[in-house]
């Protein structure tokens, strides 16, 4: 199965549904759709330039849209027609992009998908507000579908709240560590941070899909765990690419950005525990500098390579995902949806950009 082709075919369908709920330009009709009738008067210019434009500036840069694809594959695997659920598949994707917008401010990042981050183009105040709006605007899809079963709708909202809280917990851990507060940090704590920060939106997609398709609790749990592990594996792979990918234009981020931010990745955690003491101390020193010096970044990478930490991280990601897939394989019926989920898992694990 050519999963890349499938993702490319799905992308315009997903973007069309996003545009259904987040307009590209402001009008009185859209302002009333999004926020209700004005008590006084909407400023359409402000809504367009300080909200809609920055949102679409980021969305139009690309992204693999694998979270909504996962959502649709789960729906299909549980016996429903995925075309009937396209409106809802975009929810975790829009939320994900909102988190990127805010995360880039917190990380003082320069580039996102090959272009200046939203806060660099539109200002931090605009980016914070637009990013936060992306947490809620896609939920209009739920309120607009009056035919939804109340029990299912309640379940969906509960999933959303649970996962958004987890997201903030994971971000808190990540921020605290890259400020240098790493006493007691170990692999399990790092993996839990990834599960919260990166795994949670994948888990949201899978759990929501299972809820919409009215799957069993066992199916929802297994699919949620698999999606979480995919997210963890995706984050680990992202960290590896940050320091190994030669074609930076293809990746769309600055070289060694995680080192500049002082991030404690799985590779760093592994090296801190397994490298000679002098190397571990030097690595910590470089990370705590939050330096943009390429030579220092290359020195840090050399320490990670010497400790075999890069290969270890790749192997650990693969192990986590393969174990989770085995659990899912037992609870899903055979069919095209299940095959697509497996193909997506393998694609994300082996991605090169």
C-alpha positions in Angstrom: 0.0 0.0 0.0 1.3 3.4 -1.0 0.4 5.3 2.2 2.1 8.5 1.1 -0.2 8.6 -1.9 -3.2 8.0 0.3 -2.1 10.9 2.6 -1.7 13.2 -0.4 -5.2 12.2 -1.6 -6.7 12.9 1.8 -5.1 16.2 2.4 -7.3 18.4 0.1 -10.4 16.7 1.6 -9.2 17.5 5.1 -8.3 21.1 4.2 -11.7 21.6 2.6 -13.4 20.6 5.9 -11.1 22.9 7.9 -12.1 25.8 5.6 -15.7 24.9 6.3 -15.3 25.9 9.9 -12.4 28.3 9.7 -12.9 30.7 6.8 -10.0 32.2 4.8 -11.5 35.7 5.0 -13.8 37.5 7.4 -17.4 38.2 6.5 -20.4 39.1 8.6 -21.8 35.6 7.9 -18.6 33.9 9.2 -18.2 36.2 12.2 -21.8 35.3 13.2 -21.1 31.6 12.5 -18.0 31.6 14.7 -19.1 33.9 17.5 -22.8 34.6 17.2 -24.5 37.8 16.3 -22.7 40.9 17.5 -24.1 42.8 20.5 -22.6 45.9 18.9 -20.4 45.5 15.8 -17.8 43.0 14.5 -14.5 44.4 13.3 -14.0 42.1 10.3 -10.6 43.6 9.4 -9.3 42.6 12.9 -10.8 39.1 12.7 -9.3 38.5 9.2 -5.8 40.0 9.8 -5.2 39.0 13.4 -6.9 35.6 13.4 -7.8 34.0 10.0 -4.6 35.0 8.1 -2.1 33.7 10.6 -4.1 30.5 11.0 -4.1 29.8 7.3 -0.5 31.0 6.8 0.5 28.1 9.0 -2.0 25.5 7.7 -1.1 26.3 4.0 2.5 25.4 4.7 1.7 21.7 4.6 2.0 19.1 7.2 1.3 15.4 6.6 -2.2 15.5 8.0 -1.6 12.0 9.4 -3.7 12.6 12.5 -6.9 13.0 10.6 -5.9 10.2 8.3 -5.5 8.0 11.4 -8.9 9.1 12.5 -10.5 8.1 9.2 -8.6 4.8 9.1 -9.9 3.9 12.6 -13.5 4.8 11.6 -13.1 2.5 8.6 -11.5 -0.3 10.6 -14.6 -0.2 12.9 -17.0 -0.6 10.1 -18.1 2.9 9.3 -17.8 4.9 6.1 -15.0 7.4 6.6 -16.5 9.9 4.2 -19.3 10.5 6.7 -16.8 11.6 9.3 -14.6 14.0 7.5 -15.9 17.0 9.4 -14.7 15.5 12.6 -11.3 14.2 11.4 -10.0 17.8 11.1 -10.5 18.5 14.8 -7.2 17.0 16.1 -5.3 18.5 13.1 -6.4 22.1 13.7 -5.7 21.7 17.5 -2.2 20.2 16.6 -1.4 23.3 14.5 -2.5 25.5 17.3 -0.1 23.8 19.6 2.7 24.3 17.1 2.0 28.0 16.9 2.1 28.5 20.7 5.0 26.0 21.2 7.2 27.9 18.8 6.8 31.0 21.0 7.7 29.0 24.1 10.7 27.5 22.4 11.9 30.8 20.8 11.9 28.9 17.5 12.8 30.6 14.2 11.4 28.3 11.5 8.3 26.2 11.1 7.9 24.2 7.9 10.7 26.2 6.2 9.3 29.6 6.9 9.5 32.1 9.8 7.3 31.0 12.7 3.9 32.7 13.0 5.1 34.9 15.9 8.0 36.1 13.8 5.6 37.2 11.0 2.5 38.4 12.8 3.8 39.1 16.4 3.7 37.1 19.6 0.3 38.5 20.7 -1.4 37.6 17.5 0.2 34.1 17.4 -0.8 33.3 21.0 -4.4 34.3 20.4 -4.6 32.6 17.0 -3.0 29.4 18.5 -5.5 29.4 21.3 -8.4 29.9 18.9 -7.4 26.8 17.1 -8.1 24.8 20.2 -11.8 25.7 20.0 -12.8 26.7 16.4 -12.8 23.1 15.1 -15.3 22.1 17.8 -17.9 24.0 15.8 -18.1 20.8 13.8 -19.7 19.2 16.9 -22.2 21.9 17.6 -23.2 22.1 13.9 -24.1 18.4 13.7 -27.4 18.3 15.6 -28.0 14.7 14.7 -25.2 13.4 16.9 -26.2 11.0 19.6 -26.0 12.8 23.0 -24.1 10.0 24.7 -21.6 9.9 21.8 -21.2 13.7 21.9 -20.6 13.7 25.7 -18.0 11.0 25.2 -16.2 13.1 22.5 -16.1 16.2 24.7 -14.8 14.2 27.6 -12.0 12.8 25.4 -11.2 16.3 24.2 -10.9 17.7 27.8 -8.8 14.8 29.0 -6.4 15.0 26.2 -6.0 18.8 26.3 -5.2 18.7 30.0 -2.6 16.0 29.2 -1.1 18.2 26.5 -0.5 21.0 29.0 1.1 18.6 31.5 3.5 17.4 28.8 4.4 20.9 27.8 5.1 21.9 31.4 7.5 19.0 31.7 9.3 19.9 28.5 9.6 23.6 29.4 10.9 22.8 32.9 13.6 20.5 31.6 14.9 22.7 28.9 15.4 25.4 31.5 18.0 23.1 33.1 15.8 21.6 35.8 16.7 18.0 35.1 17.4 16.4 38.4 15.8 13.0 38.5 15.1 13.0 34.8 15.1 9.5 33.3 13.8 7.6 30.3 10.4 6.8 31.7 9.8 10.5 32.6 10.9 11.5 29.1 8.6 9.0 27.4 5.7 10.2 29.6 6.4 13.7 28.5 6.2 12.6 24.9 3.1 10.6 25.5 1.4 13.8 26.9 2.9 16.3 24.5 3.1 14.6 21.2 1.1 11.4 21.7 -2.0 13.1 23.1 -3.3 14.5 19.9 -2.8 11.3 18.0 -4.5 9.5 20.9 -7.3 12.1 20.7 -7.8 11.3 17.0 -7.9 7.6 17.6 -10.2 7.7 20.7 -12.6 10.2 19.0 -12.8 8.0 15.9 -13.5 4.9 18.1 -16.2 6.9 20.0 -17.9 8.1 16.8 -17.8 4.6 15.3 -19.2 3.3 18.7 -16.4 0.8 19.1 -15.9 -1.2 22.3 -13.9 0.3 25.2 -11.3 -2.4 24.6 -10.9 -1.1 21.0 -10.8 2.5 22.1 -8.1 1.8 24.7 -5.9 -0.3 22.4 -6.2 2.2 19.6 -5.5 5.1 21.9 -2.4 3.4 23.2 -1.2 2.7 19.7 -1.8 6.3 18.6 0.0 7.5 21.7 3.0 5.3 20.9 2.9 6.5 17.3 3.1 10.1 18.7 6.0 9.1 20.9 7.8 7.4 18.0 7.1 10.4 15.8 8.6 12.7 18.4 11.7 10.6 18.8 12.1 10.4 15.1 11.7 14.2 14.9 14.4 14.6 17.5 16.7 12.3 15.5 16.0 14.2 12.3 16.7 17.5 14.0 20.4 16.5 14.4 20.9 14.1 11.5 19.0 15.4 8.5 21.4 17.0 5.9 18.7 18.7 3.7 17.3 21.2 6.2 15.0 22.8 3.6 13.2 19.5 3.3 12.7 19.3 7.1 11.7 22.9 7.5 13.5 23.6 10.8 16.9 25.1 11.8 19.7 22.6 12.2 20.2 21.5 15.8 17.2 23.5 17.1 16.7 21.2 20.0 20.3 21.8 21.1 19.8 25.5 21.0 16.6 25.1 23.1 18.5 22.9 25.6 15.9 20.1 25.1 16.3 16.8 26.9 15.5 14.3 24.2 15.6 10.6 24.6 19.0 10.6 23.0 20.2 13.2 25.6 18.7 11.2 28.5 20.4 8.0 27.2 23.8 9.8 26.8 23.6 11.4 30.2 23.2 7.9 31.7 25.6 6.0 29.5 28.4 8.4 28.3 31.6 8.8 30.3 31.1 11.4 33.0 33.2 14.1 31.3 31.2 13.7 28.1 27.9 13.8 30.0 28.9 17.0 31.8 30.0 18.6 28.6 26.8 17.8 26.9 24.8 19.3 29.8 27.0 22.4 29.7 26.3 22.9 25.9 22.6 22.4 26.3 22.3 24.8 29.2 24.0 27.5 27.1 21.0 27.5 24.7 23.6 28.3 22.0 23.2 28.9 18.3 26.9 28.1 17.7 27.1 25.3 15.1 30.4 24.0 16.3 29.0 23.5 19.8 25.9 21.8 18.3 28.2 19.5 16.3 30.2 18.7 19.5 27.0 17.8 21.3 25.9 15.5 18.4 29.3 13.8 18.5 28.8 13.0 22.2 25.4 11.5 21.3 26.9 9.4 18.5 29.8 8.2 20.7 27.3 7.0 23.3 25.3 5.2 20.6 22.3 7.3 21.8 20.9 8.0 18.3 20.7 4.3 17.4 19.2 3.5 20.8 16.5 6.1 20.3 15.5 4.7 16.9 15.4 1.2 18.3 13.3 2.2 21.3 10.7 4.0 19.2 10.4 1.0 17.0 10.0 -1.3 20.0 7.2 0.8 21.6 5.2 1.0 18.4 5.5 -2.6 17.4 4.4 -3.8 20.9 1.3 -1.4 20.7 0.4 -2.7 17.2 0.3 -6.3 18.4 -2.4 -5.3 21.0 -4.4 -3.5 18.3 -4.1 -6.3 15.8 -6.0 -8.6 18.3 -9.0 -6.3 18.7 -9.6 -5.0 15.2 -11.4 -7.0 12.5 -9.4 -7.7 9.3 -10.1 -5.3 6.5 -8.8 -2.3 4.5 -9.0 0.1 7.5 -6.8 -2.1 9.6 -4.3 -2.5 6.8 -4.2 1.3 6.4 -3.5 1.8 10.1 -0.6 -0.7 9.9 0.8 1.0 6.8 0.6 4.4 8.4 2.4 3.1 11.5 5.3 1.8 9.3 5.4 5.0 7.3 5.7 7.3 10.3 8.3 5.0 11.9 10.5 4.9 8.8 10.0 8.6 7.7 13.1 10.5 6.5 11.7 14.0 6.8 
